[in-house]
Amino acid sequence: MCMNCPPGQKLVLGSAIFGRKQGASICPSQQIFNTNCMSTTSTEKAKSVCDGKSLCCLNANIIVFEDPSPGTYKYLEVDFACFSILP
């Protein structure tokens, strides 16, 4: 997933979730065994890569994020905002 801001602004991430939320219908699949599994380090990892950049792309996979529930299809959800850069 890629996030970008208008010229003169930078990304500030609020939170990131890699896994599945209970009851979420995002990325439906027959291979959903655990519907409440989330990597505990998702936000920290996403912030370390993307905070302060104007463009940032993250790969939603178990190489980048830990695997909270092997065998269950997962997705990446990121809350972010763009803020103006002060001179």
DRENDRENKE-247250 format. One line per 4 residues: number of its first residue (from 1); their letters; for each residue x, z, y of N, C-alpha, C, O. Coordinates in Angstrom, 2 decimals. Example, Ala and Ser with C-alpha at 12.3 -4.5 7.8 and 13.67 -1.06 7.14 Angstrom:
<nodes>
1	AS	13.19:7.80:-5.69:12.30:7.80:-4.50:13.20:7.80:-3.30:14.24:8.46:-3.32 ~ 12.85:7.08:-2.25:13.67:7.14:-1.06:12.90:7.87:0.03:13.41:8.04:1.14
</nodes>
This chain:
<nodes>
1	MCMN	0.84:0.00:-1.16:0.00:0.00:0.00:0.89:0.00:1.23:1.93:0.65:1.25 ~ 0.46:-0.73:2.25:1.22:-0.79:3.51:0.36:-0.27:4.65:-0.85:-0.50:4.70 ~ 1.01:0.42:5.57:0.36:0.94:6.78:1.18:0.45:7.96:2.40:0.41:7.90 ~ 0.50:0.08:9.03:1.24:-0.33:10.22:0.50:0.10:11.47:-0.72:0.28:11.47
5	CPPG	1.27:0.24:12.54:0.73:0.66:13.83:0.96:-0.45:14.85:1.83:-1.30:14.67 ~ 0.16:-0.44:15.92:0.37:-1.40:17.00:1.74:-1.19:17.66:2.34:-0.12:17.51 ~ 2.23:-2.19:18.37:3.53:-2.05:19.06:3.55:-0.80:19.94:2.57:-0.50:20.63 ~ 4.66:-0.09:19.92:4.82:1.11:20.73:4.25:2.37:20.11:4.26:3.43:20.74
9	QKLV	3.74:2.27:18.89:3.19:3.45:18.21:3.89:3.67:16.87:4.45:2.74:16.29 ~ 3.83:4.90:16.40:4.47:5.28:15.13:3.47:5.98:14.23:2.50:6.58:14.69 ~ 3.72:5.90:12.93:2.88:6.54:11.92:3.12:8.04:11.86:4.25:8.52:11.96 ~ 2.02:8.78:11.70:2.07:10.20:11.37:1.09:10.40:10.23:-0.11:10.19:10.38
13	LGSA	1.62:10.80:9.08:0.78:10.98:7.89:0.19:12.38:7.86:0.86:13.37:8.17 ~ -1.08:12.44:7.48:-1.75:13.73:7.33:-1.62:14.21:5.90:-1.12:15.31:5.65 ~ -2.08:13.39:4.97:-2.00:13.76:3.56:-1.93:12.51:2.70:-2.28:11.41:3.14 ~ -1.48:12.70:1.47:-1.42:11.61:0.50:-1.81:12.18:-0.86:-1.44:13.29:-1.22
17	IFGR	-2.57:11.39:-1.61:-2.98:11.78:-2.96:-2.64:10.65:-3.91:-3.05:9.51:-3.71 ~ -1.87:10.97:-4.95:-1.62:10.03:-6.04:-2.19:10.66:-7.30:-1.74:11.73:-7.72 ~ -3.16:10.01:-7.88:-3.84:10.53:-9.07:-5.29:10.10:-9.04:-5.59:8.95:-8.72 ~ -6.18:11.02:-9.36:-7.63:10.77:-9.30:-8.32:12.02:-8.82:-7.97:13.13:-9.21
21	KQGA	-9.32:11.84:-7.95:-10.18:12.94:-7.54:-11.40:12.99:-8.44:-11.87:11.95:-8.92 ~ -11.91:14.18:-8.66:-13.12:14.34:-9.46:-14.26:13.56:-8.83:-14.52:13.70:-7.63 ~ -14.94:12.75:-9.62:-16.10:12.01:-9.16:-15.79:10.76:-8.35:-16.72:10.07:-7.92 ~ -14.52:10.44:-8.13:-14.18:9.26:-7.34:-14.46:7.99:-8.13:-14.17:7.91:-9.33
25	SICP	-15.02:7.00:-7.45:-15.30:5.72:-8.11:-14.29:4.65:-7.70:-14.53:3.46:-7.90 ~ -13.17:5.07:-7.13:-12.11:4.15:-6.73:-11.39:3.67:-7.98:-11.09:4.46:-8.87 ~ -11.10:2.39:-8.04:-10.38:1.79:-9.18:-11.00:2.18:-10.51:-10.33:2.78:-11.35 ~ -12.27:1.85:-10.73:-12.91:2.23:-11.99:-12.22:1.58:-13.19:-11.72:0.46:-13.10
29	SQQI	-12.21:2.30:-14.31:-11.57:1.81:-15.52:-12.09:2.59:-16.72:-12.52:3.73:-16.59 ~ -12.04:1.96:-17.88:-12.38:2.66:-19.11:-11.30:3.69:-19.47:-11.54:4.61:-20.25 ~ -10.12:3.51:-18.89:-9.00:4.39:-19.22:-8.88:5.52:-18.20:-7.84:5.69:-17.56 ~ -9.94:6.29:-18.06:-9.94:7.44:-17.16:-10.25:8.66:-18.02:-11.41:8.89:-18.38
33	FNTN	-9.23:9.42:-18.34:-9.39:10.58:-19.20:-9.53:11.86:-18.40:-10.29:12.75:-18.77 ~ -8.81:11.97:-17.32:-8.82:13.17:-16.51:-9.19:12.75:-15.09:-8.44:12.01:-14.45 ~ -10.32:13.21:-14.60:-10.78:12.76:-13.28:-10.49:13.78:-12.19:-11.07:13.70:-11.11 ~ -9.62:14.72:-12.45:-9.22:15.65:-11.41:-7.73:15.96:-11.60:-7.35:17.07:-11.97
37	CMST	-6.91:14.95:-11.33:-5.47:15.12:-11.49:-4.77:14.49:-10.30:-4.98:13.32:-9.98 ~ -3.93:15.29:-9.64:-3.23:14.79:-8.46:-1.80:15.29:-8.46:-1.53:16.44:-8.81 ~ -0.89:14.44:-8.07:0.51:14.81:-7.93:0.62:15.86:-6.83:0.05:15.69:-5.75 ~ 1.35:16.93:-7.09:1.47:18.00:-6.10:2.48:17.68:-5.00:2.57:18.39:-4.00
41	TSTE	3.25:16.61:-5.18:4.28:16.26:-4.19:3.95:14.98:-3.42:4.80:14.48:-2.68 ~ 2.75:14.46:-3.57:2.39:13.18:-2.94:2.56:13.20:-1.43:3.19:12.30:-0.86 ~ 2.01:14.22:-0.77:2.08:14.27:0.69:3.53:14.36:1.15:3.94:13.63:2.05 ~ 4.29:15.26:0.55:5.69:15.44:0.93:6.50:14.16:0.76:7.28:13.79:1.64
45	KAKS	6.32:13.47:-0.35:7.06:12.23:-0.60:6.65:11.13:0.37:7.51:10.44:0.91 ~ 5.35:10.97:0.61:4.88:9.92:1.52:5.35:10.19:2.95:5.78:9.26:3.64 ~ 5.28:11.45:3.39:5.74:11.78:4.74:7.23:11.51:4.90:7.66:11.00:5.93 ~ 8.02:11.84:3.88:9.48:11.65:3.99:9.84:10.17:4.11:10.87:9.83:4.70
49	VCDG	9.03:9.31:3.56:9.30:7.87:3.61:8.71:7.23:4.87:9.33:6.33:5.45 ~ 7.52:7.66:5.31:6.78:6.91:6.32:6.67:7.53:7.71:6.54:6.79:8.69 ~ 6.72:8.85:7.83:6.54:9.47:9.15:7.53:8.91:10.16:8.72:8.82:9.89 ~ 7.02:8.53:11.33:7.86:8.05:12.41:8.18:6.57:12.39:8.86:6.07:13.28
53	KSLC	7.70:5.85:11.38:7.93:4.41:11.32:6.71:3.66:11.87:5.61:4.21:11.91 ~ 6.92:2.44:12.29:5.78:1.64:12.76:5.16:0.85:11.62:4.00:0.44:11.71 ~ 5.92:0.62:10.54:5.43:-0.06:9.34:6.01:0.64:8.13:7.21:0.94:8.10 ~ 5.17:0.91:7.14:5.66:1.57:5.93:4.84:1.10:4.74:3.61:1.04:4.80
57	CLNA	5.53:0.78:3.65:4.87:0.39:2.40:5.28:1.37:1.30:6.45:1.70:1.14 ~ 4.30:1.82:0.55:4.52:2.73:-0.58:4.02:2.09:-1.86:2.94:1.49:-1.87 ~ 4.78:2.20:-2.92:4.34:1.74:-4.23:3.60:2.88:-4.91:4.14:3.98:-5.05 ~ 2.39:2.61:-5.35:1.58:3.63:-6.03:1.89:3.58:-7.52:1.16:2.95:-8.29
61	NIIV	2.96:4.25:-7.91:3.31:4.26:-9.33:4.01:5.57:-9.69:4.37:6.36:-8.82 ~ 4.19:5.78:-10.99:4.77:7.04:-11.45:6.28:7.11:-11.25:6.88:8.16:-11.47 ~ 6.89:6.01:-10.84:8.32:6.05:-10.51:8.51:6.73:-9.16:9.44:7.51:-8.98 ~ 7.63:6.43:-8.21:7.70:7.01:-6.87:7.09:8.41:-6.86:7.68:9.34:-6.31
65	FEDP	5.93:8.56:-7.47:5.21:9.83:-7.50:5.21:10.36:-8.94:5.22:9.58:-9.88 ~ 5.18:11.67:-9.10:5.13:12.24:-10.45:3.82:11.85:-11.13:2.84:11.53:-10.46 ~ 3.81:11.89:-12.45:2.62:11.51:-13.23:1.81:12.77:-13.56:2.15:13.48:-14.50 ~ 0.74:13.03:-12.81:-0.03:14.26:-13.03:-0.89:14.24:-14.29:-1.29:15.30:-14.77
69	SPGT	-1.17:13.07:-14.82:-2.02:12.98:-16.02:-1.71:11.68:-16.76:-2.34:10.65:-16.52 ~ -0.73:11.73:-17.66:-0.36:10.53:-18.40:-1.56:9.89:-19.11:-2.39:10.58:-19.70 ~ -1.63:8.56:-19.02:-2.70:7.83:-19.68:-3.93:7.58:-18.82:-4.78:6.77:-19.19 ~ -4.03:8.25:-17.69:-5.17:8.06:-16.80:-4.79:7.12:-15.66:-3.73:7.29:-15.06
73	YKYL	-5.64:6.14:-15.36:-5.38:5.24:-14.23:-5.43:6.04:-12.94:-6.31:6.89:-12.76 ~ -4.48:5.77:-12.05:-4.37:6.50:-10.81:-4.41:5.56:-9.61:-4.28:4.34:-9.76 ~ -4.59:6.13:-8.43:-4.56:5.37:-7.18:-3.87:6.22:-6.12:-3.70:7.43:-6.29 ~ -3.47:5.57:-5.03:-2.84:6.26:-3.91:-3.79:6.20:-2.72:-4.27:5.13:-2.35
77	EVDF	-4.04:7.34:-2.14:-4.89:7.45:-0.95:-4.08:8.18:0.12:-3.58:9.28:-0.12 ~ -3.95:7.57:1.31:-3.14:8.16:2.38:-3.96:8.23:3.65:-4.57:7.24:4.07 ~ -3.98:9.41:4.28:-4.59:9.58:5.60:-3.46:9.53:6.62:-2.48:10.26:6.51 ~ -3.61:8.65:7.62:-2.56:8.53:8.63:-3.18:8.17:9.97:-4.33:7.74:10.05
81	ACFS	-2.40:8.36:11.02:-2.80:7.98:12.37:-1.58:7.38:13.06:-0.45:7.59:12.64 ~ -1.84:6.63:14.11:-0.78:6.05:14.92:-0.76:6.75:16.28:-1.81:6.95:16.90 ~ 0.42:7.11:16.73:0.56:7.78:18.01:1.57:7.05:18.87:2.54:6.48:18.37 ~ 1.34:7.08:20.19:2.25:6.43:21.13:3.58:7.16:21.17:3.64:8.38:21.01
85	ILP	4.62:6.40:21.39:5.97:6.95:21.50:6.20:7.36:22.94:5.99:6.58:23.87 ~ 6.64:8.60:23.13:6.95:9.05:24.49:8.37:8.63:24.83:9.27:8.73:24.00 ~ 8.58:8.16:26.09:9.93:7.71:26.47:10.92:8.86:26.56:12.09:8.64:26.87
</nodes>
